[in-house]
Amino acid sequence: MTEAAGERKPARVVVADDQTVVREGIVMLLGLLPGLEVVGSAGDGEEAVRLVAELAPDVVLMDLRMPRCDGVEATRRIRSEYPATQVVVLTTFGDDESLFPALHAGARGYLTKDAGGDEIVRAVESVLSGEAGLAPSVQRRLLERLAEPPPAPAVTEAPDGLTAREAEVLVLIAEGLSNQEIARRLCVSTATVKTHINNLFAKTGLKDRAQAVRYAYAKGLVRPP
C-alpha cells in the first residue's frame, strides 16, 4: 500500500541510555512527539548495536558514557555495519572531548539533554534527509574549530617502528600540547591519546614528556625554532 500524499511513515527510533529513569523518560517523551515511533531501548552501547541489527531502526538516539560499550564505539560500529541507521547523540556533555569523537565516529546529529521535543524531532528529520541535526551550541563550536590552526601534518616516515599516528602524537607533545589538546586536534578521545603515548614510550624507551621532546628533535620530527 502506498502512502497518502503528504503523509510520511513515523521515523523508527531506538533510545540508548544507561540511566533507567532517563531512558524511560526519553521514551515517554518521544511517544508524545509527532513523526516518531520508539521501537526499542538499550541500556548500553552493546545492546544498542544488537537492537539495530535486530530492528533496523531509522535512527538511534545515543548517549555517550555507558558501560560495556560507550556511545562513540557503538556509533562507529552501527555506522560501519548498518549504514542505513543514522545516529543522533543525546547526551549531557557538550565538551570537545565528547563532541568531536562522536562526530568522527559517524554521528550526524548532536544534542544535549536540555533539548526540547521540537528540537529532537528536527534533528531526526534532518539526519533522515541527509543533513546534520546539530544543536546551535554545537554548530558554534564547529565554526570555532574551523577558525583554529590546522593540525600538524601527518608524519609519513617514523623511526623505531612508530606508526604514523604515534609519530604524529609525538610531534604534538613536542609542540607542548596536553593530552586533552592532542585529543581535540586529532578528533579522538583522551583515552586513545594515552594509548598512543604508552605505545610510543614502550617502542622508544622514553620515560617522560621531556625525553619525548628531545627525542622528537633528535629524530628530526620537529624543527628547532
Residue frames as a rotation matrix with the C-alpha (Angstrom) as fourth column:
MET 1
0.583 0.812 0.000 0.00
0.812 -0.583 0.000 0.00
0.000 0.000 -1.000 0.00
THR 2
-0.326 -0.702 0.633 1.38
0.655 -0.651 -0.384 3.40
0.682 0.289 0.672 -0.96
GLU 3
-0.548 0.076 -0.833 1.43
0.708 -0.489 -0.510 6.29
-0.446 -0.869 0.214 1.49
ALA 4
0.582 0.792 0.185 -1.16
0.800 -0.518 -0.304 9.01
-0.145 0.325 -0.935 1.04
ALA 5
0.099 -0.547 0.831 0.14
0.565 -0.657 -0.499 12.25
0.819 0.519 0.244 -0.45
GLY 6
0.150 -0.147 0.978 1.78
-0.490 -0.870 -0.056 14.44
0.859 -0.471 -0.202 2.16
GLU 7
0.893 0.177 0.413 1.97
-0.449 0.399 0.799 11.62
-0.023 -0.900 0.436 4.71
ARG 8
-0.027 -0.949 -0.314 5.18
-0.653 0.254 -0.713 10.07
0.757 0.186 -0.627 5.93
LYS 9
0.521 0.142 -0.841 5.78
0.378 0.846 0.376 6.95
0.765 -0.514 0.388 7.95
PRO 10
0.935 -0.213 0.282 6.97
-0.352 -0.482 0.802 7.69
-0.035 -0.850 -0.526 11.51
ALA 11
0.071 -0.979 -0.191 10.72
-0.659 0.098 -0.745 7.52
0.748 0.179 -0.639 12.00
ARG 12
0.841 0.175 -0.512 11.57
0.162 0.821 0.547 4.30
0.516 -0.543 0.662 13.85
VAL 13
0.214 -0.719 0.661 13.82
-0.663 -0.604 -0.442 5.15
0.717 -0.344 -0.606 16.81
VAL 14
0.440 -0.210 -0.873 15.93
0.661 0.734 0.156 3.22
0.608 -0.646 0.462 19.31
VAL 15
0.692 -0.185 0.698 16.91
-0.509 -0.811 0.290 5.01
0.512 -0.556 -0.655 22.52
ALA 16
0.313 -0.665 -0.678 20.24
0.614 0.686 -0.390 4.15
0.725 -0.295 0.623 24.17
ASP 17
0.073 -0.293 0.953 20.96
-0.629 -0.755 -0.183 5.45
0.774 -0.587 -0.240 27.68
ASP 18
-0.516 -0.384 -0.766 22.39
0.204 0.813 -0.545 3.63
0.832 -0.437 -0.341 30.69
GLN 19
-0.964 0.231 0.133 20.28
-0.206 -0.326 -0.923 5.50
-0.169 -0.917 0.362 33.27
THR 20
-0.685 0.717 0.131 16.93
0.729 0.667 0.154 3.77
0.023 0.201 -0.979 33.52
VAL 21
0.050 0.748 -0.662 14.94
0.621 -0.542 -0.566 6.79
-0.782 -0.383 -0.492 34.70
VAL 22
-0.324 -0.250 -0.912 16.42
-0.440 -0.814 0.380 9.00
-0.837 0.525 0.154 31.97
ARG 23
-0.996 -0.090 -0.016 15.92
-0.059 0.507 0.860 6.33
-0.070 0.857 -0.510 29.29
GLU 24
-0.437 0.899 0.032 12.30
0.887 0.437 -0.148 5.75
-0.147 -0.036 -0.988 30.26
GLY 25
0.063 0.428 -0.902 11.69
0.280 -0.875 -0.396 9.49
-0.958 -0.228 -0.175 30.37
ILE 26
-0.652 -0.360 -0.667 13.08
-0.517 -0.432 0.739 9.94
-0.554 0.827 0.096 26.85
VAL 27
-0.924 0.354 0.144 10.97
0.371 0.740 0.561 7.03
0.092 0.572 -0.815 25.58
MET 28
-0.122 0.927 -0.355 7.88
0.849 -0.088 -0.521 8.58
-0.514 -0.365 -0.776 27.16
LEU 29
-0.105 0.016 -0.994 8.65
-0.165 -0.986 0.002 11.98
-0.981 0.164 0.106 25.65
LEU 30
-0.895 -0.306 -0.324 9.24
-0.357 0.059 0.932 10.55
-0.267 0.950 -0.162 22.19
GLY 31
-0.698 0.686 0.206 5.93
0.707 0.706 0.041 8.72
-0.117 0.174 -0.978 22.39
LEU 32
0.184 0.780 -0.598 4.21
0.582 -0.576 -0.573 12.11
-0.792 -0.243 -0.560 22.60
LEU 33
-0.316 -0.422 -0.850 6.01
-0.354 -0.779 0.518 13.62
-0.880 0.464 0.097 19.62
PRO 34
0.758 0.643 -0.111 4.64
-0.312 0.208 -0.927 13.51
-0.573 0.737 0.358 16.08
GLY 35
0.705 -0.408 -0.580 6.51
-0.617 0.049 -0.785 11.56
0.348 0.912 -0.217 13.44
LEU 36
-0.448 -0.890 0.083 8.47
-0.803 0.360 -0.475 9.32
0.393 -0.279 -0.876 15.83
GLU 37
0.772 0.603 -0.199 7.95
-0.458 0.746 0.484 5.70
0.440 -0.283 0.852 16.88
VAL 38
-0.133 -0.813 0.567 10.14
-0.985 0.169 0.011 4.17
-0.105 -0.557 -0.824 19.59
VAL 39
0.567 0.316 -0.761 10.81
-0.535 0.844 -0.048 0.55
0.627 0.434 0.647 18.61
GLY 40
0.540 -0.412 -0.734 13.36
0.630 0.776 0.029 -0.32
0.558 -0.478 0.678 21.30
SER 41
0.734 -0.376 0.565 15.56
-0.579 -0.782 0.231 0.94
0.355 -0.497 -0.792 24.12
ALA 42
0.436 -0.712 -0.551 19.04
0.436 0.702 -0.563 -0.08
0.787 0.005 0.617 25.24
GLY 43
0.985 -0.061 -0.160 20.97
0.131 -0.326 0.936 0.27
-0.109 -0.943 -0.313 28.49
ASP 44
0.151 -0.972 -0.178 24.44
-0.073 -0.190 0.979 0.32
-0.986 -0.135 -0.100 26.90
GLY 45
-0.045 -0.251 -0.967 26.20
-0.905 -0.400 0.146 0.53
-0.423 0.882 -0.209 23.56
GLU 46
-0.938 -0.322 0.128 26.47
-0.259 0.897 0.357 -3.23
-0.230 0.302 -0.925 23.14
GLU 47
-0.363 0.891 0.274 22.72
0.555 0.443 -0.704 -3.63
-0.748 -0.104 -0.655 23.45
ALA 48
0.243 0.425 -0.872 22.17
-0.389 -0.781 -0.488 -0.67
-0.889 0.458 -0.025 21.11
VAL 49
-0.554 -0.513 -0.656 24.20
-0.810 0.149 0.567 -2.36
-0.193 0.845 -0.498 18.37
ARG 50
-0.922 0.238 0.305 22.27
0.235 0.971 -0.048 -5.61
-0.308 0.028 -0.951 18.90
LEU 51
-0.030 0.985 -0.169 18.93
0.361 -0.147 -0.921 -3.80
-0.932 -0.089 -0.351 18.64
VAL 52
0.014 -0.031 -0.999 19.98
-0.771 -0.636 0.009 -2.06
-0.636 0.771 -0.033 15.44
ALA 53
-0.888 -0.385 -0.250 20.87
-0.457 0.693 0.557 -5.45
-0.041 0.610 -0.792 13.95
GLU 54
-0.771 0.612 0.175 17.53
0.507 0.757 -0.412 -6.89
-0.385 -0.229 -0.894 15.09
LEU 55
0.107 0.939 -0.327 15.14
0.606 -0.322 -0.727 -3.98
-0.788 -0.120 -0.604 14.43
ALA 56
-0.481 -0.386 0.788 16.81
0.872 -0.309 0.381 -1.92
0.096 0.870 0.484 11.67
PRO 57
0.364 0.636 -0.680 15.62
0.685 -0.678 -0.267 1.43
-0.631 -0.368 -0.683 13.07
ASP 58
0.703 -0.089 0.706 15.93
0.524 -0.605 -0.599 4.67
0.481 0.791 -0.379 11.12
VAL 59
0.139 -0.584 0.799 17.69
-0.402 -0.771 -0.494 6.50
0.905 -0.253 -0.343 13.97
VAL 60
0.188 -0.136 -0.973 19.38
0.865 0.491 0.098 5.76
0.465 -0.860 0.209 17.28
LEU 61
0.648 -0.057 0.759 19.30
-0.364 -0.899 0.243 8.45
0.669 -0.434 -0.604 19.96
MET 62
0.398 -0.657 -0.640 22.65
0.560 0.727 -0.398 7.68
0.727 -0.200 0.657 21.57
ASP 63
0.958 -0.261 0.116 24.00
-0.237 -0.502 0.832 8.58
-0.159 -0.825 -0.543 24.98
LEU 64
0.438 -0.865 -0.244 27.81
-0.554 -0.046 -0.831 8.67
0.708 0.499 -0.499 25.12
ARG 65
-0.555 -0.737 0.385 29.03
-0.735 0.219 -0.642 7.50
0.389 -0.639 -0.664 28.51
MET 66
0.633 0.769 0.087 27.70
-0.757 0.592 0.276 3.99
0.161 -0.241 0.957 29.01
PRO 67
0.061 -0.623 0.780 29.15
-0.632 0.580 0.514 0.72
-0.773 -0.524 -0.358 30.34
ARG 68
0.311 -0.066 0.948 30.46
0.366 0.929 -0.056 -2.22
-0.877 0.364 0.313 28.27
CYS 69
-0.364 -0.360 0.859 30.48
0.931 -0.153 0.331 -0.25
0.012 0.920 0.391 25.02
ASP 70
-0.429 0.195 -0.882 30.32
0.297 -0.892 -0.342 3.55
-0.853 -0.408 0.324 25.09
GLY 71
0.543 0.824 -0.164 28.33
0.159 -0.292 -0.943 5.68
-0.825 0.486 -0.289 22.69
VAL 72
0.192 -0.553 -0.811 31.26
-0.857 -0.497 0.136 6.59
-0.478 0.669 -0.569 20.45
GLU 73
-0.826 -0.533 0.183 32.25
-0.404 0.787 0.467 2.97
-0.392 0.312 -0.865 19.84
ALA 74
-0.247 0.821 0.514 28.61
0.473 0.565 -0.676 1.94
-0.846 0.077 -0.528 19.40
THR 75
0.582 0.424 -0.694 28.15
-0.305 -0.677 -0.670 4.75
-0.754 0.602 -0.265 16.87
ARG 76
-0.280 -0.785 -0.552 31.24
-0.886 -0.010 0.464 3.65
-0.370 0.619 -0.692 14.96
ARG 77
-0.849 -0.032 0.527 30.00
0.040 0.991 0.125 0.05
-0.526 0.127 -0.841 14.81
ILE 78
0.122 0.983 0.135 26.48
0.398 0.076 -0.914 0.99
-0.909 0.165 -0.382 13.78
ARG 79
0.535 0.084 -0.840 27.61
-0.561 -0.708 -0.428 3.33
-0.631 0.701 -0.332 11.01
SER 80
-0.518 -0.799 -0.306 30.09
-0.801 0.326 0.503 0.74
-0.302 0.505 -0.808 9.75
GLU 81
-0.940 0.097 0.327 27.88
0.118 0.992 0.043 -2.33
-0.320 0.079 -0.944 9.93
TYR 82
-0.113 0.975 0.192 24.38
0.944 0.166 -0.285 -0.83
-0.310 0.149 -0.939 9.50
PRO 83
-0.898 -0.436 -0.064 24.82
0.400 -0.867 0.297 2.36
-0.185 0.241 0.953 7.45
ALA 84
-0.368 0.836 0.407 21.08
0.422 -0.240 0.874 2.73
0.829 0.493 -0.265 6.81
THR 85
0.564 0.526 -0.637 20.67
0.795 -0.137 0.591 3.65
0.224 -0.839 -0.495 10.50
GLN 86
0.061 -0.497 0.866 21.59
0.047 -0.865 -0.500 7.21
0.997 0.071 -0.029 11.46
VAL 87
-0.051 -0.152 -0.987 22.84
0.972 0.218 -0.084 8.23
0.228 -0.964 0.137 14.91
VAL 88
0.273 0.123 0.954 21.87
-0.089 -0.984 0.152 11.35
0.958 -0.127 -0.257 16.83
VAL 89
-0.615 -0.535 -0.580 23.82
0.560 0.221 -0.798 11.82
0.555 -0.816 0.164 20.04
LEU 90
0.443 0.701 0.558 21.67
-0.134 -0.564 0.815 12.88
0.886 -0.436 -0.156 23.01
THR 91
0.006 -0.647 -0.763 23.97
0.806 0.455 -0.379 13.49
0.592 -0.613 0.524 25.94
THR 92
0.793 0.184 -0.580 24.63
0.557 -0.604 0.570 15.64
-0.245 -0.776 -0.581 28.97
PHE 93
0.081 -0.937 -0.341 28.09
0.447 -0.272 0.852 16.53
-0.891 -0.221 0.396 27.67
GLY 94
0.950 0.253 0.181 28.82
0.280 -0.443 -0.852 19.24
-0.135 0.860 -0.491 25.12
ASP 95
0.415 -0.874 -0.252 32.60
-0.401 -0.424 0.812 19.44
-0.817 -0.236 -0.527 25.58
ASP 96
0.239 -0.406 -0.882 35.07
-0.970 -0.060 -0.235 18.91
0.042 0.912 -0.408 22.74
GLU 97
-0.759 -0.615 0.215 36.24
-0.634 0.773 -0.025 15.57
-0.151 -0.156 -0.976 24.13
SER 98
-0.299 0.740 0.603 32.68
0.152 0.661 -0.735 14.25
-0.942 -0.128 -0.310 23.73
LEU 99
0.505 0.638 -0.582 31.64
-0.374 -0.446 -0.813 16.13
-0.778 0.628 0.014 20.59
PHE 100
0.131 -0.490 -0.862 34.42
-0.981 -0.189 -0.041 15.55
-0.143 0.851 -0.505 18.10
PRO 101
-0.872 -0.414 0.263 34.99
-0.381 0.909 0.167 11.80
-0.308 0.045 -0.950 18.68
ALA 102
-0.173 0.889 0.424 31.23
0.211 0.454 -0.866 11.24
-0.962 -0.060 -0.266 18.31
LEU 103
0.630 0.379 -0.678 31.07
-0.510 -0.457 -0.729 13.15
-0.586 0.805 -0.095 15.02
HIS 104
-0.285 -0.830 -0.479 34.25
-0.952 0.189 0.240 11.44
-0.109 0.525 -0.844 13.82
ALA 105
-0.771 0.031 0.636 32.62
-0.111 0.977 -0.181 8.06
-0.627 -0.210 -0.750 14.59
GLY 106
-0.887 0.387 0.251 29.75
0.368 0.266 0.891 8.90
0.278 0.883 -0.379 12.26
ALA 107
-0.213 0.841 -0.497 27.05
0.773 -0.166 -0.612 10.64
-0.598 -0.514 -0.615 14.30
ARG 108
-0.486 0.113 0.867 25.05
0.712 -0.524 0.467 13.00
0.507 0.844 0.174 12.07
GLY 109
0.405 0.645 0.648 23.28
0.006 -0.711 0.703 14.76
0.914 -0.281 -0.291 14.93
TYR 110
-0.553 -0.583 -0.595 24.36
0.655 0.137 -0.743 16.02
0.515 -0.801 0.306 18.34
LEU 111
0.266 0.693 0.670 22.01
-0.156 -0.655 0.739 17.34
0.951 -0.301 -0.066 21.03
THR 112
-0.905 -0.413 0.105 22.40
-0.155 0.091 -0.984 17.92
0.397 -0.906 -0.147 24.74
LYS 113
-0.603 0.677 -0.421 19.74
0.736 0.677 0.035 16.68
0.309 -0.289 -0.906 27.13
ASP 114
-0.530 0.479 -0.700 18.31
0.217 -0.721 -0.658 20.15
-0.820 -0.500 0.278 27.67
ALA 115
-0.971 0.191 -0.141 16.93
-0.183 -0.222 0.958 19.90
0.152 0.956 0.251 24.10
GLY 116
-0.307 0.939 0.152 13.17
-0.666 -0.098 -0.739 20.19
-0.680 -0.329 0.656 23.78
GLY 117
0.048 0.432 0.901 10.88
0.296 0.855 -0.426 17.80
-0.954 0.287 -0.087 21.94
ASP 118
0.923 0.326 -0.205 10.69
-0.065 -0.393 -0.917 20.03
-0.379 0.860 -0.342 18.86
GLU 119
0.264 -0.912 -0.315 14.48
-0.938 -0.318 0.135 20.13
-0.223 0.260 -0.939 18.65
ILE 120
-0.419 -0.358 0.834 14.70
-0.266 0.927 0.264 16.32
-0.868 -0.111 -0.484 18.82
VAL 121
0.484 0.682 0.548 12.12
0.392 0.390 -0.833 15.98
-0.782 0.618 -0.079 16.04
ARG 122
0.860 -0.194 -0.473 14.00
-0.472 -0.655 -0.590 18.48
-0.196 0.730 -0.655 13.86
ALA 123
-0.135 -0.985 0.108 17.30
-0.874 0.170 0.455 16.67
-0.466 -0.032 -0.884 14.42
VAL 124
-0.243 0.119 0.963 15.78
0.142 0.986 -0.086 13.30
-0.959 0.116 -0.257 13.48
GLU 125
0.783 0.594 0.184 14.14
0.290 -0.087 -0.953 14.75
-0.550 0.800 -0.240 10.37
SER 126
0.606 -0.617 -0.503 17.39
-0.749 -0.655 -0.099 16.47
-0.269 0.436 -0.859 9.40
VAL 127
-0.407 -0.845 0.347 19.57
-0.641 0.534 0.551 13.36
-0.651 0.002 -0.759 9.57
LEU 128
-0.068 0.450 0.891 16.99
0.418 0.823 -0.384 11.32
-0.906 0.346 -0.244 7.68
SER 129
0.928 0.367 -0.064 17.06
0.126 -0.471 -0.873 13.99
-0.351 0.802 -0.484 4.96
GLY 130
0.475 -0.826 0.304 20.83
0.816 0.283 -0.504 13.72
0.330 0.487 0.808 4.67
GLU 131
0.327 -0.332 0.885 21.56
-0.188 -0.940 -0.283 16.86
0.926 -0.074 -0.370 6.66
ALA 132
-0.698 -0.595 -0.399 23.16
0.338 0.218 -0.916 17.43
0.631 -0.774 0.049 10.05
GLY 133
0.497 0.867 0.049 20.99
0.276 -0.211 0.938 17.67
0.823 -0.453 -0.343 13.15
LEU 134
-0.425 -0.826 -0.371 23.11
0.721 -0.061 -0.690 19.80
0.548 -0.561 0.621 15.47
ALA 135
0.480 0.489 -0.728 22.26
0.843 -0.488 0.227 21.91
-0.245 -0.723 -0.646 18.49
PRO 136
0.900 -0.106 0.423 23.05
0.098 -0.897 -0.432 25.63
0.425 0.430 -0.796 17.99
SER 137
0.693 -0.680 0.240 25.86
-0.562 -0.301 0.770 25.44
-0.451 -0.669 -0.591 20.55
VAL 138
0.268 -0.576 0.773 27.43
0.417 0.792 0.445 22.55
-0.869 0.203 0.452 18.62
GLN 139
0.669 0.015 0.743 27.21
0.726 -0.224 -0.650 24.48
0.157 0.974 -0.161 15.36
ARG 140
0.912 -0.353 0.211 29.01
-0.379 -0.920 0.097 27.41
0.160 -0.168 -0.973 17.00
ARG 141
0.445 -0.787 0.428 31.78
-0.322 0.306 0.896 25.13
-0.836 -0.536 -0.118 18.28
LEU 142
0.367 -0.293 0.883 32.28
0.772 0.626 -0.112 23.64
-0.520 0.722 0.456 14.83
LEU 143
0.837 -0.051 0.544 32.63
0.331 -0.744 -0.580 27.12
0.435 0.666 -0.606 13.34
GLU 144
0.759 -0.601 0.249 35.15
-0.610 -0.524 0.595 28.00
-0.228 -0.604 -0.764 16.05
ARG 145
0.391 -0.613 0.686 37.04
0.186 0.783 0.594 24.81
-0.901 -0.104 0.421 15.24
LEU 146
0.632 -0.110 0.767 37.29
0.775 0.080 -0.627 25.82
0.008 0.991 0.136 11.59
ALA 147
0.860 -0.281 0.425 38.95
-0.190 -0.951 -0.244 29.05
0.473 0.129 -0.872 12.68
GLU 148
0.722 -0.623 0.301 41.60
-0.260 0.160 0.952 27.22
-0.642 -0.765 -0.047 14.73
PRO 149
-0.117 -0.844 -0.523 45.09
-0.950 -0.058 0.307 26.47
-0.290 0.533 -0.795 13.31
PRO 150
0.589 0.322 -0.741 45.17
-0.618 0.771 -0.156 23.32
0.521 0.550 0.653 11.16
PRO 151
0.890 -0.267 0.369 46.56
-0.109 0.662 0.742 20.14
-0.442 -0.701 0.560 12.73
ALA 152
-0.049 -0.987 -0.152 50.20
-0.700 -0.075 0.710 19.27
-0.712 0.142 -0.687 12.31
PRO 153
0.260 0.133 -0.957 50.86
-0.906 0.378 -0.193 17.33
0.336 0.916 0.218 9.10
ALA 154
0.941 0.127 0.313 50.92
-0.236 0.910 0.340 13.56
-0.242 -0.394 0.887 9.47
VAL 155
-0.030 -0.999 0.028 54.37
-0.831 0.041 0.555 12.01
-0.556 -0.007 -0.831 9.74
THR 156
0.716 0.345 -0.607 54.96
-0.673 0.571 -0.470 9.59
0.185 0.745 0.641 6.86
GLU 157
0.231 -0.702 -0.674 58.31
0.099 0.706 -0.701 8.08
0.968 0.095 0.232 7.90
ALA 158
0.734 0.132 0.666 58.55
-0.615 -0.288 0.735 7.29
0.289 -0.949 -0.130 11.59
PRO 159
-0.302 -0.938 -0.171 61.59
-0.685 0.338 -0.645 5.94
0.663 -0.077 -0.745 13.48
ASP 160
-0.875 -0.271 0.401 61.83
-0.484 0.512 -0.709 2.93
-0.013 -0.815 -0.579 15.79
GLY 161
-0.833 0.540 -0.122 58.73
0.479 0.814 0.328 1.21
0.276 0.214 -0.937 14.47
LEU 162
-0.632 0.645 -0.430 56.34
0.018 -0.543 -0.840 4.02
-0.775 -0.538 0.331 15.43
THR 163
-0.043 0.701 0.712 53.11
0.976 0.183 -0.121 4.16
-0.215 0.690 -0.691 13.49
ALA 164
-0.509 -0.097 0.855 52.29
0.513 -0.832 0.211 7.37
0.691 0.546 0.473 11.64
ARG 165
0.521 0.782 0.342 49.68
0.123 -0.466 0.876 8.26
0.845 -0.414 -0.339 14.29
GLU 166
0.671 -0.359 -0.649 52.11
0.730 0.166 0.663 7.58
-0.130 -0.919 0.373 17.17
ALA 167
-0.456 -0.870 0.187 54.68
0.890 -0.445 0.097 9.81
-0.001 0.211 0.978 15.48
GLU 168
-0.179 0.486 0.856 52.00
0.306 -0.799 0.517 12.47
0.935 0.354 -0.006 14.99
VAL 169
0.853 0.462 -0.243 51.17
0.332 -0.121 0.936 12.34
0.403 -0.879 -0.256 18.71
LEU 170
0.204 -0.878 -0.433 54.89
0.939 0.050 0.340 12.63
-0.277 -0.476 0.835 19.48
VAL 171
-0.543 -0.369 0.754 55.14
0.655 -0.748 0.106 15.77
0.525 0.552 0.648 17.32
LEU 172
0.298 0.757 0.582 52.20
0.092 -0.630 0.771 17.33
0.950 -0.176 -0.258 19.16
ILE 173
0.757 -0.165 -0.632 53.81
0.652 0.153 0.742 16.50
-0.026 -0.974 0.223 22.51
ALA 174
-0.285 -0.958 0.018 56.96
0.951 -0.281 0.128 18.28
-0.118 0.053 0.992 21.29
GLU 175
-0.390 0.228 0.892 54.81
0.356 -0.856 0.374 21.29
0.849 0.464 0.253 20.39
GLY 176
-0.972 -0.110 0.209 53.72
-0.146 -0.418 -0.897 21.45
0.186 -0.902 0.390 24.04
LEU 177
-0.155 0.988 -0.021 50.15
-0.668 -0.089 0.739 20.22
0.728 0.128 0.673 23.71
SER 178
-0.497 0.123 0.859 48.45
-0.751 0.435 -0.497 18.45
-0.435 -0.892 -0.123 26.61
ASN 179
-0.896 0.213 0.390 46.67
0.297 0.940 0.168 15.12
-0.331 0.266 -0.905 26.19
GLN 180
0.055 0.988 -0.143 43.33
0.520 -0.150 -0.841 16.93
-0.852 -0.028 -0.523 26.06
GLU 181
0.207 -0.032 -0.978 44.58
-0.578 -0.810 -0.095 19.35
-0.789 0.585 -0.186 23.40
ILE 182
-0.836 -0.520 -0.175 46.02
-0.468 0.510 0.722 16.49
-0.286 0.685 -0.670 21.33
ALA 183
-0.588 0.695 0.414 42.66
0.581 0.719 -0.380 14.68
-0.562 0.017 -0.827 21.55
ARG 184
0.374 0.754 -0.540 40.83
0.125 -0.618 -0.776 17.76
-0.919 0.223 -0.325 20.27
ARG 185
-0.143 -0.514 -0.846 43.36
-0.779 -0.469 0.416 18.30
-0.610 0.719 -0.334 17.47
LEU 186
-0.925 -0.320 -0.203 43.10
-0.378 0.734 0.564 14.69
-0.032 0.599 -0.800 16.26
CYS 187
-0.060 0.993 -0.101 39.35
-0.934 -0.021 0.357 14.28
0.352 0.116 0.929 16.96
VAL 188
-0.132 0.011 -0.991 39.91
0.160 0.987 -0.011 11.29
0.978 -0.160 -0.132 19.25
SER 189
0.892 0.452 -0.020 39.35
0.062 -0.078 0.995 10.61
0.448 -0.889 -0.098 22.94
THR 190
0.339 -0.785 0.518 41.96
-0.918 -0.397 -0.001 11.30
0.206 -0.475 -0.855 25.61
ALA 191
0.523 -0.123 0.844 42.00
-0.347 0.873 0.342 7.56
-0.779 -0.472 0.414 26.34
THR 192
0.903 -0.196 0.383 43.10
0.429 0.472 -0.770 6.94
-0.030 0.860 0.510 22.74
VAL 193
0.618 -0.709 0.339 45.83
-0.440 -0.670 -0.599 9.57
0.652 0.221 -0.726 23.08
LYS 194
0.337 -0.482 0.809 47.11
-0.882 0.139 0.451 7.90
-0.330 -0.865 -0.378 26.27
THR 195
0.753 -0.038 0.657 47.22
0.140 0.985 -0.102 4.56
-0.643 0.169 0.747 24.47
HIS 196
0.840 -0.468 0.274 49.32
0.248 -0.118 -0.961 6.06
0.482 0.876 0.017 21.65
ILE 197
0.435 -0.700 0.566 51.66
-0.785 -0.603 -0.142 7.66
0.441 -0.383 -0.812 24.20
ASN 198
0.479 -0.227 0.848 52.09
-0.567 0.658 0.496 4.41
-0.670 -0.718 0.186 26.12
ASN 199
0.857 -0.118 0.501 52.87
0.401 0.763 -0.507 2.58
-0.322 0.636 0.701 22.87
LEU 200
0.718 -0.618 0.320 55.38
0.032 -0.429 -0.903 5.11
0.696 0.658 -0.288 21.61
PHE 201
0.405 -0.576 0.710 57.11
-0.913 -0.296 0.280 5.27
0.048 -0.762 -0.646 25.01
ALA 202
0.618 -0.137 0.774 57.40
-0.194 0.928 0.319 1.48
-0.762 -0.347 0.547 25.01
LYS 203
0.871 -0.248 0.424 58.85
0.491 0.407 -0.770 1.38
0.019 0.879 0.477 21.48
THR 204
0.526 -0.663 0.533 61.37
-0.027 -0.639 -0.768 4.17
0.850 0.390 -0.354 22.05
GLY 205
-0.054 -0.539 -0.841 62.28
0.867 0.392 -0.307 3.55
0.495 -0.746 0.447 25.68
LEU 206
-0.498 -0.069 0.864 61.20
-0.116 -0.983 -0.145 7.06
0.859 -0.173 0.482 26.65
LYS 207
-0.593 0.208 -0.778 60.12
0.770 0.429 -0.473 7.65
0.235 -0.879 -0.414 30.23
ASP 208
-0.051 0.601 -0.797 58.53
0.612 -0.612 -0.501 11.11
-0.790 -0.513 -0.337 30.26
ARG 209
0.814 0.509 0.278 57.41
0.530 -0.458 -0.714 14.01
-0.236 0.729 -0.643 28.07
ALA 210
0.602 -0.668 -0.437 60.70
-0.533 -0.744 0.403 15.87
-0.594 -0.009 -0.804 28.42
GLN 211
-0.419 -0.735 0.533 62.56
-0.066 0.610 0.790 12.91
-0.905 0.296 -0.304 26.95
ALA 212
0.185 0.584 0.791 59.90
0.798 0.380 -0.467 12.71
-0.573 0.718 -0.396 24.25
VAL 213
0.923 0.120 -0.365 60.52
-0.050 -0.904 -0.424 16.33
-0.381 0.410 -0.829 23.23
ARG 214
0.071 -0.980 -0.186 64.30
-0.674 -0.185 0.715 15.76
-0.735 0.075 -0.674 23.00
TYR 215
-0.368 -0.156 0.916 63.72
0.334 0.898 0.287 12.56
-0.868 0.412 -0.279 21.02
ALA 216
0.621 0.703 0.347 61.43
0.601 -0.143 -0.786 14.33
-0.503 0.697 -0.512 18.55
TYR 217
0.771 -0.413 -0.485 64.07
-0.525 -0.843 -0.117 16.97
-0.360 0.344 -0.867 17.86
ALA 218
-0.194 -0.933 0.302 66.90
-0.534 0.358 0.766 14.43
-0.823 -0.012 -0.568 17.67
LYS 219
-0.302 0.159 0.940 65.00
0.549 0.835 0.035 12.34
-0.780 0.527 -0.339 15.12
GLY 220
-0.986 -0.152 -0.072 64.14
0.042 -0.639 0.768 15.36
-0.163 0.754 0.637 13.00
LEU 221
-0.336 0.936 0.104 60.39
0.934 0.316 0.169 15.03
0.125 0.154 -0.980 13.58
VAL 222
0.807 0.512 -0.296 60.28
0.559 -0.823 0.100 18.65
-0.192 -0.245 -0.950 14.79
ARG 223
0.156 -0.745 0.648 62.41
0.611 -0.443 -0.656 21.51
0.776 0.498 0.387 13.50
PRO 224
-0.380 -0.342 -0.860 64.18
0.894 -0.373 -0.247 23.69
-0.236 -0.863 0.447 16.09
PRO 225
0.703 0.692 -0.167 62.52
0.634 -0.715 -0.294 27.12
-0.323 0.101 -0.941 16.43
